[in-house]
Every structure is written in C-alpha cells, then in structure tokens.
C-alpha cells in the first residue's frame, strides 16, 4: 500500500502513510467531539447553558473563552 518504506535499514512513513494516519486521527477526534455534543444534548434539561456552550465549542462556532462567557449570560 506504500504507507511505509525501508530506508537505510529503518522503516519510514511515506507521505501517503502520514496522510492515512492523520486522517484516522482526525476522524477519531470528530467522533469524540460528536459524542461530547450528544452528551450535552442528553443533559440539556439539567444544565441548558452548559449544554449549549459545550455544543458550540464542539462544533467550532465559538472559542473556549466565548463558551465560558456564554454560560454566564442570562438565558
């Protein structure tokens, strides 16, 4: 598959191998963020401002300071 190659007696990751690795890492991170957002959604009735801040942070629509500030705002 040309993901690694043998160079001077050592295994070296090819550009394609690095791309495959980082793609898998990205997909894993996306899945984890989705689970965090679902957790916030499930518990939204108990802590609506917290849940909203977590969802916004997970989907990238705000930064951590913005999410924290949003939790302090009145509903």
C-alpha positions as CSV (number, residue, x, y, z in Angstrom):
1,X,0.0,0.0,0.0
2,X,3.1,2.2,0.1
3,X,2.4,3.6,3.6
4,X,5.9,2.8,4.8
5,X,9.2,2.2,3.1
6,X,12.5,0.7,4.2
7,X,15.3,3.3,4.1
8,X,18.8,2.7,5.3
9,X,17.6,-0.3,7.4
10,X,14.8,1.7,9.1
11,X,11.1,1.9,8.4
12,X,10.0,5.4,7.3
13,X,6.4,6.6,7.0
14,X,5.7,7.8,3.5
15,X,3.6,10.9,2.7
16,X,0.7,8.7,2.0
17,X,1.2,6.8,5.3
18,X,1.3,10.1,7.2
19,X,-1.9,11.2,5.4
20,X,-3.7,8.0,6.3
21,X,-2.5,8.3,9.9
22,X,-3.6,11.9,10.3
23,X,-6.9,11.2,8.6
24,X,-7.6,8.4,11.1
25,X,-6.7,10.7,13.9
26,X,-9.0,13.4,12.6
27,X,-11.9,11.0,12.2
28,X,-11.4,9.7,15.7
29,X,-11.4,13.3,17.1
30,X,-14.5,14.1,15.2
31,X,-16.3,11.1,16.6
32,X,-15.3,12.0,20.1
33,X,-16.5,15.6,19.7
34,X,-19.8,14.2,18.4
35,X,-20.2,12.1,21.5
36,X,-19.4,15.1,23.7
37,X,-22.1,17.1,21.9
38,X,-24.6,14.2,22.2
39,X,-23.9,14.0,26.0
40,X,-24.5,17.7,26.3
41,X,-27.8,17.3,24.4
42,X,-29.0,14.5,26.6
43,X,-28.3,16.5,29.8
44,X,-29.6,19.8,28.4
45,X,-32.6,19.9,30.6
46,X,-30.4,19.8,33.7
47,X,-27.9,22.4,32.6
48,X,-29.1,24.2,29.4
49,X,-26.4,26.9,29.3
50,X,-23.7,24.4,29.9
51,X,-25.0,22.1,27.2
52,X,-25.3,25.0,24.7
53,X,-21.8,26.1,25.4
54,X,-20.4,22.5,25.0
55,X,-22.2,22.1,21.7
56,X,-21.0,25.4,20.4
57,X,-17.4,24.6,21.4
58,X,-17.6,21.1,19.9
59,X,-18.9,22.3,16.6
60,X,-16.3,25.1,16.4
61,X,-18.7,28.0,16.4
62,X,-17.0,29.6,19.4
63,X,-13.8,29.6,21.4
64,X,-13.4,28.4,24.9
65,X,-13.5,32.0,26.4
66,X,-16.6,32.7,24.4
67,X,-18.2,29.4,25.6
68,X,-17.4,30.3,29.2
69,X,-18.8,33.8,28.8
70,X,-22.0,32.4,27.3
71,X,-22.5,30.2,30.3
72,X,-22.6,33.3,32.5
73,X,-25.1,35.2,30.4
74,X,-28.8,35.2,31.4
75,X,-31.0,32.9,29.4
